[in-house]
Amino acid sequence: MNHVIITGGAGFIGSHLCERFISAGYAVTAIDNFCTGSKENIHSLIGNEYFQIIEADISEPIEKEKISFLRKYGLNGILHFACPASPIDFDKIPFEILKVDSIGTMHTVELALEYEARYLLASTSEIYGDPEIHPQTEDYWGNVNTIGPRACYDEAKRFSEAYVSTAINAQGTINGKPYTPLNGGMVRIFNTYGPRMRPDDGRVVPALCTQGLTGKPLTVYGDGLQTRSFCFVTDLVEGIFRYYNSTETIPINLGNPVEHTVKSFAEIIIEMTKSGSSIEFLPARVDDPKRRRPDITRAKTRLDWIPKVPLEEGLSKTIEFFKSKTRI
């Protein structure tokens, strides 16, 4: 049986990934320190003989003896998806974010090299910063403020990309030992939404959905004309699964190319939640990207992947999830 380790496996995207790999016949070890993940997210997997959850911080040395599937099945691959990714986290736990995408990346790459395992890094559209080209293609280097309030996340992800790409392409030693180049790659994830998002994580989808459901004003930062492209989580996970099972090593954007202004998106939320809420405009966030839309040509041609879930369908499922978490 093939065995994969998924860091951040109790998080929003990580928990859906665990389910996808289990359903495909893999044994899965999830590693999560529950900084932003939740045991509730993996409730359906607890007790499955092919699933193990280890509570640990991937920024600390990996205790391999705790990973029982390593002895039983070896290691087919690692998917490094551990990292808080919301604006409120940038303010509250910036050093934890910096550590997990630097030291955590080093630890997981070293383990993949030791077992000659496939490696997949969760990167982000944030590496493009406030982009000067639109839509964003993978060969764009970005426009990132290295000392701004988002830098802990943006720059940590850019470092992790550099570390992984070096391990893929370089010849030499790591920790003084010769190594075979890493069989790895990276996906750049654009705005993703769906069940298991934290209601209070500060991102646009949970914020507006919970505000609409509770009748509060929907808070929009700036003039609301900044754009986002929203991809439902099951579409994203399918793209990640296809990348993992490919021979690709280059960055590939995964996201939905259908673009919405934040203001129009808020209006959709008001309609779908049947809310009497108004829209409240707040000062713009520093370095908040003005336009964001992925060019998914690589994903189409190399992975035969496109997102399929319409916004209304995905939002309906997401709103139902937030209803179960919100006092209305």
N, C-alpha and C positions, 0 to 999 in steps of 0.2 A: 504494500500500500504506500502511496505517496504521502509524504507528511510535509506540511507547510507551517511556518510560524508567522502569525499576523500580529504585529505590535499595534497597540491601540485597538485591540480586538473587541473591547467592550464599548467603543465609541460609536458615534452615529454611522459613519461609513464602515468602520472596521467590523461592527457586528453583522451588517448585511453581507460583508465579504466572507465572514466565517460561515454563514449559512450557505452562501453560494458554493464555497469549496467543499463543505460537508455534502451538499446535494450532488456534487460531481464525483464523490467517492474518495475524497482526500481525508486524511487525519489532520486535525487542526489544533495547534497550540496557540491560544491567544495570550498575549502578555499585555497587561494593563495595570497602571498604578491607581486607576479610578480617580485621577485628578479631575477629569471632565467626563470620563466614561461612566457607565452604570451597569451594575449587575442585572438590572431589569432588562437591559438591551439584549442580554444573552440568555435570558430565562429559558427560552425554548430549547437551548442546546445543553443545558445542565443535565447531566445524567446520560448523555449520549456517549457511547463507548469510544467514539472517535474524536471526542472533543475534550480538551484540557484548558482550563483557565489558570494562569499563574499571576498572582498579584505581585508586581515588581516594577521598578523604575528602570527602563531600558537605558537611561543615562548612567546607571551603575553597572559594574561588571556582570555579565550574564552568568547565572549559576546553572550550568548545563545539567548538573545532576538532578535538578528539579524537573527537567523536561523529559518525562518518561517515554514519550514517543521517539526521542532521539535514539535511545537504546533499541527500541523495538523496530523502528522503520527507517532510521537514518534521517536525512534532511533533503527534501526535494527543492525547497525554496523558502525565501523570506520575503514578506511584504511589509515594508516599514511605513506604517500608517499612524504611528503615535505622534500626535502633536496637537495641542489646543489651537483652534483656528478662528476664534471670534474676537471682535474688537475689544470686548470687555476683558478678555484674557490678556490682550496685549498690555493693558494697563495694570492688571492685578498680578500676573505671574510671568513677566517678560524673561526672567533668567531661566525659568523652567523651560520655556519655549526655545530659548537659545541653546540650552543643553541638549534637549531631546533631538534637535535636528543637526547638532554637531557631534557631540560625544555619542549620542544614541545611534547616529548614522555610522560612526566609526565602529562601534561594537557590533552592529548587525552586519556590516560589510565584512568584518573580520570573521564572523561566524560563517557567513556564506562562503567565503574563500576557503575556510578550513574544510568544509564539507563539499566544496565544488558545487554549490547549490545555485539555483536561479535566484535573482534578486530583483525586487521591484520597489522603487522609491515613489512615495506619494509627494509629488511636487505640486505647484499651485500656479494659478493665473497671476497671483500676487508678484511673482518674479518679474512680470512685465511692468509693475508699478503703475503710474498714471500714464498709460501708453500714448505715444506720439504717432503710432500707426494703427489703422483700424480696417478690418478686424485684425486680431493678433495672430501672427504666424510663429511657428517654432524657431525660425531663424532670427526673430527680433530679440535684441539683447536687453531691452527694457529701459525704463526711466524711473529709477528707484531713489528715494531720498534715504541715504545710508544712516542719517542721524534723526530721522523723523519718528513719530509715535508708532508707526507700523514696522519700523526697521527690525525689531526683534524677530518678527515672523518672516518678513520679506528676505532679509539678508541671511537668516538661518537657512531658509530654503535654497537660496542661491549657493550658499556654502555646501549644503548637502548634495546639490546637483554637481558641484565641482568635485567633491570627494568621490561620488559614485562614478562620474565620467572618467576621473583619473584612474580609478581601480579597473574600469573597463578597458582603457586604452594604454595604460602605462606598463612598462616592463621594469622589474626590479624587485625590491623587497618591501615587506610591511612588517613592522616590529622586528626588523633584522632577519626576517625569513623570506626566502624566495617564494613567489606565488604565481599561479596561473591567473591570467587576467579574468576579472569578474564577468560572469555571464549575467549581466544585469541591464537595467534600463530604468526609465522614469516616465510617469504620466503627469501632465500638468492639468490639474483639476480646476474647472471653472465652477461658478456658483451652483451648488447642489442642494436639493431640498428633499424632504420626505419625512415619514415617521421616524421617531427616535432622535430628532433634533432636540436640544435642550430648549425648553420654552423661554428661559431667561438668558440665552447666550448672546443676545445683542445683535445678531444678524438680522437682515431685513425680513426674511420669511417668518421666523418664529415671532419676532417683535410685532409685525403687522398682523399676523394671524391671531395672536393672543389679545392684542388690542381690539381687533374687530370683534372677537368673540365676547369680550367683556364690556363692549360699548365705550371704550376709552378712545380719545383721539388717536389717529394713526400718525405716528411721528415720522416725518420725512426730513432728512438732513439736506440743507441747501435748498435749491429751487425745485428739486425733484426731477430735473431733466437729465441727470446722470443715468446711464443705462446699465442694465445687467442682463445676463442670459441665463435662464434657470433650467437646470437639468434634473430630472427626477432620479432618485437614488438607484433604482433598479437598472435604469439605462446606464448610469455611470459604472455600476458594479459589473455589468456585462462587458463594457469596454475594458475595464481593468483585467477581468478574467481572460479576455482574448489577448491582451498584451502579454500577460504572464505566460500564456501558452504559445506565444509566438517566438521568433528568433530576433525580434527587434531589440536594439540597444539605444536608439536615439529618442529624444523627447517627443512625445505625442500629446497634443491637446485633446482633452476629453471634456466636452460640454455641449450645451444646446446652442446652436447658432441663431435661434430666434431671439431677437433683442427687444427689451421693453424699457421704457423710462420707469424710474422708481415711482413717480407720481401715477402713471397709468397702472402700474402693478398694484399700488395701494387702492386704486379705484376698483380693480378686479376683486381684491380681498373684501372690500366693503360690500360689493354685490354678492359674493359667494357666501359670506358669513351672515348676510341679511342684517347688516348692522346699521344703526343710525349714526355711526361715528362720523366725525369730520376729519379732515387732514390738517395736522398741525406742522408747520414748517419750522425747523430749528436751524441754528447756524451750521454751516457745512463742516464736516470733519476734515481735519488736516490730512492732506495727501490722499484723500478719497478719490479713487479713479473716476474720471468723468465719463468714460465709455469703456465697455468691456463686452467683447464678443469673440468667441474663438473661431479661427479658421480651422475646420476639421478635415481638410483635404487629406492629410496624412492618415488620420483615423479611418477615413472612408477607403482609401486605396490600400493601406497596409494591414488593416484589421478587419476590413469589411464591416465597419461599425458606423451606425448613425443612431441618434436618440429617437425613440418611437413613442414615448408617452406624451400626449398633448398636455399643455399647461393646466387646463381645466380638470382633466382626469387626475393628474398628480396632486393638484391643490385640493381636490375633493378628499383624497385619502389623507393628505397632510392635515387638513382642517379637522377631520374626524379624529385624528390622533391628538391634536391639541385640545379638542373638546374633552377628551378623556383625562386631560392633565390640568384643565383650567376650571376654576370655580366661576360658573356663569350666574 
